[in-house]
């Protein structure tokens, strides 16, 4: 019997890892510059956390969560997104008592039982950023500048478009919701079955629908921008002004909403045209009421998430990254040479060099093939003749150049060359 991965779950193989490493390493570098610290939360949480934060009637909670009961009958779920977990940790560990703004980021897997498709899996990975404690538009602008800078550093920003919108606040959004529901009710017959259900439960989610008939209905739908209160208008105007100051191109997209109930005011997404209908590679926004909703103090917050699978797909289209090979491969011929080579290899590894060798008795041709497959930078060739002469051959694999090295203090000589 041959075992295969569960549908919707994907192996990330070594030849793809350099792209993941590039994304993670560049993200960590820029987050450090902006003052963000890493947090790691469990992948399993109490189901009620997501019902409370995301919304009982959202597709995520009602259809997509991996939920199960433990041995004591408690309902637990694999996390479908990271923000609720980070907010829970922020409250539980009293991070707000440290005062000032708290800046956190996390990297890891999320789980949603939805139809697998290009760039979307049932286990997927996100880079998440959360900032707590500042209600002003500067924090919004800060995060948007930071995420665009990250995508510039990895060479993808030129192919992305930044979309902005404001979702209003608890003072002005109810009026818009009322007008929107009235409009959609009149067009209900043209909406798909999912959107007809959303109309009753979460009408703003209709804007997320990709069905053509629903998009046609939305072409003449009321716009949230016409219903923003003065405070929300001022907030959103400042964000746009700041982005223009930093020469960051964007478009205001009145159809842009977030799929989760806790978002307010500024929302944003980075879109690509290279991945079909799944065009968002990153998105986020402000969620000022979530900390209080989950039992914490009334703390404002804003954050974003980057879809790592989709970003890696774009990186693979733009860049050719090679697997990093060993600093040295030792091709040892004969038992005595292998014993000495093994000793040299361990010593060099202790000093931080990546060294490989063949443990079996194989000829030089076979060992050189393996060194080539491993993408070794250099090969040290040593056999009985080299041991007797106390000189070994060092070959540079990129040029084919070969030099001799004294065996009297071989590890020191190798370190100098490497």
Residue pairs with C-beta under 8 A, 6 or more apart in sequence:
5 11
6 122
7 116
7 122
8 113
8 116
8 121
8 122
8 123
9 121
9 122
9 123
10 121
10 123
10 309
12 20
14 323
15 323
16 312
16 316
17 323
18 321
18 322
18 323
18 324
19 312
19 315
19 316
19 319
19 321
20 308
20 312
22 154
22 315
22 319
22 321
23 127
23 154
23 306
23 308
23 311
23 312
23 315
24 107
24 127
26 150
26 153
26 154
27 105
27 107
27 127
27 150
27 306
28 38
29 153
30 146
30 149
30 150
30 153
31 38
31 105
31 129
31 146
34 103
34 142
34 146
35 103
36 103
36 104
36 105
36 129
36 131
37 103
37 104
37 105
38 104
38 105
38 106
38 107
39 86
39 89
39 104
39 105
39 106
40 106
40 108
41 79
41 82
41 85
41 86
41 88
41 89
41 106
42 79
42 85
43 78
43 79
43 108
43 109
43 111
44 76
44 77
44 78
44 79
45 76
45 77
45 79
45 84
45 85
45 88
46 74
46 75
46 76
46 77
47 65
47 67
47 75
47 76
47 77
48 75
49 84
49 85
49 88
49 294
50 60
50 61
50 65
50 77
50 79
50 80
50 81
50 84
51 61
52 293
52 294
53 83
53 84
53 87
53 260
53 261
53 262
53 290
53 293
53 294
54 60
54 61
54 80
54 81
54 84
54 260
54 261
54 262
55 61
55 202
55 260
55 261
55 262
56 62
57 201
57 202
58 201
58 202
58 205
58 259
58 260
58 261
59 194
59 205
59 259
60 80
60 81
60 112
60 259
60 260
61 80
63 113
63 114
64 80
64 112
64 113
64 114
65 77
65 78
65 80
65 111
65 112
65 113
66 77
66 78
66 111
66 112
66 113
67 75
67 76
67 77
68 75
68 76
68 77
69 75
69 76
70 76
78 110
78 111
79 85
79 110
79 111
80 110
80 111
80 112
81 110
81 126
81 260
81 305
82 106
82 108
82 110
82 126
82 128
82 305
83 128
83 130
83 260
83 262
83 287
83 290
83 303
83 305
84 290
84 294
86 104
86 106
86 128
86 130
86 303
87 130
87 290
87 291
87 294
87 296
87 301
88 294
89 95
90 96
90 102
90 104
90 130
90 132
90 291
90 296
91 291
91 294
91 295
91 296
95 102
95 132
96 102
96 132
96 133
96 291
96 296
96 297
96 299
100 133
101 131
101 132
101 133
101 134
101 139
102 131
102 132
102 133
103 129
103 130
103 131
103 132
104 129
104 130
104 131
104 132
105 127
105 128
105 129
105 130
106 127
106 128
107 125
107 126
107 127
107 128
107 308
108 125
108 126
109 123
109 124
109 125
110 123
110 124
110 125
110 126
111 122
111 123
111 124
112 122
112 124
113 122
114 120
114 122
116 122
117 278
118 275
118 276
118 278
118 313
119 275
119 278
119 307
119 309
119 310
119 313
120 278
120 309
120 310
121 309
124 307
124 308
124 309
125 307
125 308
125 309
126 305
126 306
126 307
126 308
127 305
127 306
127 308
128 303
128 304
128 305
128 306
129 143
129 146
129 147
129 284
129 303
129 304
129 305
130 301
130 302
130 303
131 139
131 142
131 143
131 301
131 302
131 303
132 291
132 299
132 300
132 301
133 299
133 300
133 301
134 300
135 288
135 300
136 235
137 235
137 236
137 238
137 239
137 242
137 266
138 238
138 242
139 302
140 235
140 239
140 265
140 266
140 286
140 302
141 238
141 239
141 242
141 243
143 284
143 302
143 303
143 304
144 162
144 164
144 239
144 243
144 248
144 268
145 242
145 243
145 246
145 248
147 270
147 282
147 284
147 304
147 306
148 157
148 162
148 248
148 270
150 306
151 157
151 160
151 270
151 282
154 311
154 315
155 315
155 318
155 319
156 311
156 314
156 315
156 318
159 272
159 273
159 274
159 314
159 318
160 270
160 271
160 272
160 281
161 249
161 250
161 251
161 270
161 271
161 272
162 243
162 248
162 249
162 250
162 251
162 268
162 269
162 270
162 271
163 250
163 251
163 252
163 253
163 256
163 268
163 269
163 270
163 271
164 236
164 239
164 240
164 243
164 250
164 251
164 252
164 253
164 256
164 266
164 267
164 268
165 224
165 225
165 252
165 253
165 254
165 255
165 256
165 257
165 266
165 267
165 268
166 224
166 225
166 228
166 232
166 233
166 235
166 236
166 265
166 266
166 267
167 173
167 204
167 224
167 257
167 258
167 263
167 264
167 265
167 266
167 267
167 285
168 176
168 224
168 227
168 228
168 229
168 232
168 264
168 265
169 229
169 231
169 232
169 264
169 265
169 288
170 264
170 289
171 229
171 231
172 227
172 228
172 229
172 232
173 224
173 227
173 264
175 227
176 222
176 224
176 226
176 227
177 203
177 204
179 222
179 227
180 203
180 204
180 221
180 222
181 199
181 203
183 221
183 222
184 191
184 195
184 199
184 203
184 206
184 217
184 221
185 199
187 217
188 196
188 199
190 213
190 214
190 216
190 217
191 199
191 206
191 213
191 214
191 217
192 209
192 211
192 213
192 214
194 209
194 211
195 205
195 206
195 209
195 211
195 214
198 205
198 206
198 209
199 206
202 261
204 257
205 257
205 259
206 214
206 218
207 218
207 221
207 255
207 256
207 257
208 257
208 259
209 215
209 218
210 277
218 255
223 254
224 254
225 252
225 254
228 236
232 265
235 265
235 266
236 265
236 266
239 266
240 250
240 252
243 250
250 268
256 267
256 268
256 269
257 263
257 267
258 267
258 283
258 285
260 287
262 287
262 289
262 290
262 293
263 285
263 286
263 287
264 285
264 286
264 287
264 288
264 289
265 285
265 286
265 288
266 285
266 286
266 302
267 283
267 284
267 285
267 286
268 283
268 284
268 285
268 304
269 280
269 282
269 283
269 284
270 280
270 281
270 282
270 283
271 279
271 280
271 281
272 279
272 281
272 310
272 314
273 279
274 314
274 317
275 281
275 310
275 313
275 314
278 310
280 307
280 310
281 306
281 307
281 310
281 311
281 314
282 304
282 305
282 306
282 307
282 311
283 304
283 305
284 302
284 303
284 304
284 305
285 302
285 303
285 304
286 300
286 301
286 302
287 301
287 302
287 303
288 300
288 301
290 301
291 297
291 298
291 299
291 300
291 301
292 298
292 299
315 321
322 375
323 375
324 375
325 374
325 375
325 376
325 377
326 354
326 355
326 356
326 374
326 375
326 376
326 377
327 348
327 353
327 354
327 355
327 376
327 377
327 378
327 418
328 348
328 353
328 354
328 355
328 356
328 376
328 377
328 378
328 379
328 380
328 414
328 418
329 355
329 356
329 357
329 367
329 370
329 371
329 374
329 376
329 378
329 379
329 380
330 341
330 344
330 345
330 355
330 356
330 357
330 379
330 380
330 382
331 357
331 358
331 364
331 367
331 368
331 371
331 379
331 380
331 381
331 382
332 338
332 340
332 341
332 357
332 358
332 367
332 382
332 383
333 363
333 364
333 381
333 382
333 383
333 384
334 361
334 383
334 384
335 361
336 384
336 387
337 382
337 383
337 384
337 386
337 387
338 357
338 359
338 361
340 382
340 387
341 357
341 380
341 382
342 357
342 359
344 355
344 380
344 410
344 411
344 414
345 355
345 356
345 357
347 411
348 355
348 411
348 414
348 415
349 355
351 411
351 415
353 414
353 415
353 418
356 371
356 374
356 376
358 366
358 367
358 370
364 381
364 383
367 379
368 379
371 379
371 397
372 397
376 397
377 396
377 397
377 398
377 418
378 394
378 395
378 396
378 397
378 417
378 418
379 394
379 395
379 397
380 392
380 393
380 394
380 395
380 405
380 414
381 392
381 393
381 394
381 395
382 392
382 393
382 407
386 392
386 393
386 407
387 407
390 406
390 407
390 408
391 404
391 405
391 406
391 407
392 404
392 405
392 407
392 410
393 402
393 403
393 404
393 405
394 402
394 403
394 404
394 405
394 414
394 417
395 401
395 402
396 402
405 413
405 414
405 417
406 413
